[in-house]
Amino acid sequence: MEKKQLRRSLLNKRQLMLVEEWKQKSDRICTHLLTSTLFTQAKTILAYFSFRQEPDLSLLFDDSKIWGFPRCVGDSLYWHIWTPQYSLQIGVYGISEPHPHAPTIEPAEVDLIFVPCVACDYQGYRLGYGGGYYDRLLAAPEWANKTTIGIVFDFAYLPQLPIEPWDKPLSAVCTETGLIQIQN
């Protein structure tokens, strides 16, 4: 199945989840992340605000870590510090994001990145939304060696995905059934 069809099929399946099931599975993902050493040892974490029934990580967002969230500007992601006390705005794709004046995060400060995905495969490759934002981010030298965890529901954790020469494997994948570290 080509990327476009696979993306459409998996997004449709995600949208059809009952809210209660989505919430339970999201909570299980958060539990796996909370108990992982990748999370407990990280001080500064880049994350995302759930959109269109992506796994919801909001249970994690407290003051024990420094949290960074993206703003889409042109074809790049800019990362800003966010705390639950900060307000948000709706960005270009309808996704909640920090205000432009929120403090920024430099790559050197980042310990861990939670990457939103449509799907991930057993080798750590991801299927995104088609905009290339995370592909460009993870290919940039200052981001290339960061620890990354793809966040997906179990039905979107697949044996193999179609990959392109520019695709970079993630460090780990987390689903409601567990956190799987990838041996690259």
Buried (B, 14 or more C-beta within 10 A) or exposed (E): EEBEEBBEBBBEEBEEBEEEEBEEBBEBBBBBBEEBEBBEEBEBBBBBBBBEBBBBBEEBBEEEBBBBBBBBEEEEBBBBBBEEEBEBEEBEEEBBBBEEEBEBBEBEBBBBBBBBBBBBBEBBBBBBBEEEBBBBBBEEEEBEEBBBBBBBBEBBBBEEBEBEEEBBBBBBBBBBEBBBBBEE
